[in-house]
């Protein structure tokens, strides 16, 4: 039970990161590879808000989300919008987002240096809770609750709100949505902002969970995020949630029962096996190819 809970704590962060990834892909059919850089930037910004501005950790999260949303708007405006009229807009956007992500990491290194940064001592509460014999910290419980609340809020937004209906219309057919009066550019920018805000919160929560921020932390989670959205089903928000939780639990169990050096091997082998059994992903559907 202890390891299952630990896996859920880590997996909820993976799921939040992957949901931000898949939101842009599922609605706009674009793969934003600057997303891991926003993840890393938010961790450093969160530490600075606590260390310099004196904010408590829970108050730093909304500020990090706002900064992430602004970065998402910048990514959309700089890396994707100028290329939308090109025949190879998908591939060109992929390359330009990689370049912009590299620029963000370079700016982080200029601002904070190459060393690992940590939250100040006493930032987080020391108390522990117990559930069915498993012990966990108040911070871990808060991370899980915050992640779940954000994912539920996003699901409601996409399914029930006016913006969500516009998002689904753009995902179905951007041209028809524009004819029906949907401001496609506004929906696109808003989608990038929400996606980046979720990635930013995930980055801050991850840094809080391990109490460290490194320049390469986004790259380390990038492959896991891509694996999660593929296993869950490309463009599926529930799939990203389930895939992230599965990956987190698999990693923790591998470390506990086999060894830390086997963590990634076991986790990715499990995901690979799921893809063999269900190539379209857990919540994906088969598509017929027209010729």
N, C-alpha and C positions, 0 to 999 in steps of 0.2 A: 504493500500500500504506500509506503514511504517513497519508493522509486516511481510509482505511478503518478503520485502527486508532483514530484520533482519534474517528471516528464511533461506533465500538463502545464506547469509554470513556464518551462522553456518553450514548449510547443505553442503556447498562446502568443508568445512574442513572434515566433516564426510565422504563425498564421496571420497575425496583424500585418507583418511585413509583406507576406505573399498576397494578402487581400489588396493592399495598395498596388502591388505589381499587377495583379489580374484585373483590377478595376479599369485601368487604362487599356489593357489588352482586350478585355471583353467588350468594352463599349466602343473604343476607337480603333481597335485592331492595330495598335501600335505597341511595340515593346520598348519601354523607357529604361535604358540601361544607365541613366543617371540616378535612378532610384536608390541604389546602394550608397552613392555619395551623399545623398540627402540623409540617409540613415546614419552615416558616420558623422556628418556635420552636426546633426541634432544632438548626438551624444556629447560632443565637445561644447556646444552651446548650452546644453543643460547643466553641465558642470560649471561653466562660467557664470551662469545665472545664479547658481547656488553659492558659489565661492566668492564672486565679486559683488553681485547685486544683493546677496543676502536673502534670496528667496528660499522658503522651505521647498523640499523636493516636490511636493504635490502641487505647489503653485507654479513651479517651473514648467510643468507639463503643458498647460494651456499656452504659455508663451512659446514653448518649443513647437507646438502644433501650428501656431500662427506663422512662425518663421519658416517652418516646413511648407506651409501653404504658399507663402510668398516665393520660396524657391521653386515650387511646382509651377507657378505662373511664369517664372523666369525660364524654366526649362521648356515649357510649351511655346513661349513667345520666341525664344532664341533658337532652340534645337529642332522644333517641329513645324511651327506655323510657316516659316519662310519656304519650306520644302513641300507644302501640301499640294501644290499644283504639278509637281513632277511625276512622271510615269513610275519612277522608282522611289516614290515617297517613303514606302515602308522601310526599304533598305537604307536609304539616305538618312532617314530619321534615326535609325538604329545606330549608324556610324556617328552622326552628329551628337547624339545623346552620350555616347561613350566619350567623345572629345570634351563635351561640357562637364561630364562627371570627373574627368581627369583634371580639368581646370578647378573644379570645386575642391578636390583633394589637395591640389597645389596651393590654393589659398589657405586651406586649413593648416598645411605645413608651415606656410609663411607666418600665420597668426599664432599658432600654438606650438610649433616645433615638432620634431619627430618622436618625442618621448611619450610614453603612456601617461595619461592623466587620470586622476581619481577624485572622487567626491571627498570633501573635507570630513574629518572625523566627527561623528555625532550627527551626521546628516539624516540617518535613518533610525527609526525606533528599534530598540533592542528586544522588545517583547516577542514571545513565541506563542503559537497556538497549537492545539492538538486536535486531530480528527481521526477517529478509528485507529488510534495507536500511532499515527504518523504525525511528526512534528514539522512545523514550518513557521517562518517568520511572518510578522505583520506585513513587511514589504512584499514578500512573495504572494501573500493573499491579495494585497492591493494590486499587484501587477496582473494577476489573473482576473480580478474583478474589472479593472480598467479595460483590459483587452477585450473581455467578453462584452462589456457595455458598448464599447466602440463598434465592435462587429455587429451587434444587434441593431445599434443605431444606424449603421450603414445599410444593413438589410432592409430596415424600415424605409430609409430614405429612397433607396432604389425601387422598392416595391410599391410605396404608398404616396410619396410626395409628388408634387408637380414637377420638380426638378428630376426626380427619378423617372417619371413618364417620358420626359424629354430625353433623358439619357438612353432609355430603352428604344425610343424612336430613332435616335441617331445610330444606335448599335444595329438596328434592323435595316435602315436605309437612309443614309445622310441626305441624299438628294430629295427623297420624298419628304423627309422631316423638314427640310428647308422650304419646300413648296407649301407645306402646311403651316408655316409661320414660326417654326422653331429656330431660334438663333443658334445655329450650329457652332459658330466660333465661341460664343459664350458658354455653351454646354461643354465644349472641349476644354476650355480654360478652367472651368469649374471642376471638371473631372480630374485634371492634372493637379489642381490645388488640393482637392480632397485626398487623392492618392498620396501626394507628398506629405500631407499633414499626418496621415496614418503611418507612413514610413518614418516620419520624424518622431512620433510618439513611440513607435516600436524601437527606434534607435536609442532614445532616452531610457526606456524601460530596460532594454538589454544592458546598457551601461550601468544602470542602477542594480541590476541583478548580479552582475559580475564585479561591480565597483571599479570599472576601468573603461577607458576609451582609447582606441588606437586608430591610426590612419587607415589601416587595412581591414578594419572590422566590417566594412560594407562589402568588400570583395569576398571575405570569408563566408558571408551569409548569402551572397548573390546566387551562387550555384544551388544552395539549399532552397531559396525562394523560387528559382526556376523549376527545380525538381518538384516542389510542392504544387505549383500551378499546373504542371503537366500531369502529375499523378491525380490531382483532384479533378482535372478536366479543364482544358483551356477555356478561360473566360468564366469559369464557374466560381462564384463567391462561396457557396457552401463547400465546394470541393477544396478551395484554398484553406478553409477553416479545418476541415477534417484532415487534409494532407499535412498541415502544419502540426497539428496535435499528434498525428501518427509519427512524424519525424522526431518530434521532441521526446516522446515516450521511447521510441526505438533507440535513440542516442543514449538516454539515461540508463536504460536496461543493459545496453552493450557495455557501457563503462562499468556498471555494477558487477556484471556476471562474467565478462570476458576480459576487459581491460580498456583503458582510455585510448590506446593506439588503434583499437578496432572500432572506435565509435563511428567514424564516417563510413568505413567499409560495410558494417552491419546495417547502418541506416539506409545507405544508398542501395545496398543489395535488396533490402526489403522493398524499397520503392520500385526498383527494377523488376522484382518479381511480380508486384502488383500490375505493372504495365504489361508484362507478358500475359497475365491472366485477363486483363481488361485494357487493351491498348488505347481506347478513347478516354481513359481516366475513370475515376470512381463515379463522378457525376456527369461525365461527358456523354455525348451521343454520337453514334456513327453518322457520317455524312456521305452521301452519294456524290461521286465525282462525275460531272457532266463533261462530255466530249463532243 
